[in-house]
Amino acid sequence: MRYGDILRQAIDKWGVDAQMIIVVEECAELIKAVVKHMRCPTLDTRGDIIDEMADVSIMIGQLLIIMDCEKEYDGISQVKFERLKRRLES
């Protein structure tokens, strides 16, 4: 089964509203993990960040489906990346 198919199945099974709440929760968990690592960096806190990054990445995939915005997202991401590149060059 393809990645996108699994993400769609999750949305179908638990619903859009529930998955959007999970997005917020996963982002909050990532924020908490980053702050904890900044206060006292260890291999465990590093691992926690990586784990939460994966969760957030999966939820962003679901958001792209929910919002039906993959092409827009790709375009905006590219613009923002190019802006970052210009800032670094100046």
C-alpha positions as MATLAB code, in Angstrom:
seq = 'MRYGDILRQAIDKWGVDAQMIIVVEECAELIKAVVKHMRCPTLDTRGDIIDEMADVSIMIGQLLIIMDCEKEYDGISQVKFERLKRRLES';
ca = [
       0.000    0.000    0.000;
       1.282    3.456   -0.886;
       2.110    6.136    1.666;
      -0.685    8.454    0.511;
      -3.208    5.628    0.616;
      -2.384    4.933    4.244;
      -2.712    8.620    5.117;
      -6.125    8.722    3.403;
      -7.215    5.608    5.296;
      -6.328    7.304    8.589;
      -8.388   10.361    7.627;
     -11.309    8.162    6.558;
     -11.134    6.061    9.720;
     -10.827    8.816   12.316;
     -12.229   11.834   10.448;
     -10.911   15.226    9.437;
     -11.626   16.991   12.728;
      -9.914   14.315   14.809;
      -6.854   14.289   12.568;
      -6.583   18.083   12.660;
      -6.594   17.926   16.456;
      -3.830   15.324   16.272;
      -1.810   17.739   14.105;
      -1.957   20.310   16.894;
      -1.058   17.724   19.530;
       1.902   16.400   17.551;
       3.231   19.910   16.911;
       2.963   20.651   20.631;
       4.867   17.452   21.441;
       7.623   18.454   19.013;
       7.848   21.902   20.597;
       8.101   20.327   24.045;
      10.823   17.918   22.888;
      12.872   20.726   21.340;
      12.634   22.880   24.461;
      13.597   19.951   26.679;
      16.625   19.236   24.468;
      17.677   22.892   24.529;
      17.590   22.878   28.320;
      19.495   19.639   28.765;
      20.705   17.979   25.570;
      21.127   14.220   25.742;
      20.926   11.353   23.292;
      17.463   10.606   24.697;
      16.167   14.134   24.105;
      17.668   14.063   20.622;
      15.824   10.819   19.967;
      12.606   12.352   21.273;
      12.947   15.198   18.756;
      13.482   12.774   15.884;
      10.467   10.713   16.975;
       8.234   13.786   17.165;
       9.540   15.078   13.820;
       8.381   11.833   12.226;
       4.939   12.176   13.812;
       4.613   15.786   12.637;
       5.765   14.825    9.145;
       3.054   12.160    8.918;
       0.439   14.615   10.114;
       1.590   17.239    7.597;
       1.055   14.586    4.938;
      -2.494   14.169    6.170;
      -3.013   17.942    6.231;
      -1.911   18.164    2.607;
      -4.651   15.678    1.755;
      -7.276   17.277    4.006;
      -6.603   20.757    2.633;
      -6.125   19.465   -0.934;
      -3.143   21.756   -1.335;
      -0.072   19.741   -2.319;
       0.726   21.834   -5.408;
       0.175   25.115   -3.547;
       2.295   23.847   -0.654;
       5.119   22.833   -2.988;
       5.052   26.250   -4.648;
       5.014   28.190   -1.392;
       7.743   25.974    0.057;
       9.927   26.653   -2.966;
       9.374   30.426   -2.681;
      10.254   30.367    1.009;
      13.324   28.213    0.379;
      14.544   30.604   -2.305;
      13.970   33.545    0.061;
      16.070   31.803    2.712;
      18.781   31.158    0.131;
      18.847   34.862   -0.865;
      19.068   35.935    2.767;
      22.019   33.649    3.337;
      23.767   34.990    0.246;
      23.376   38.652    1.224;
];
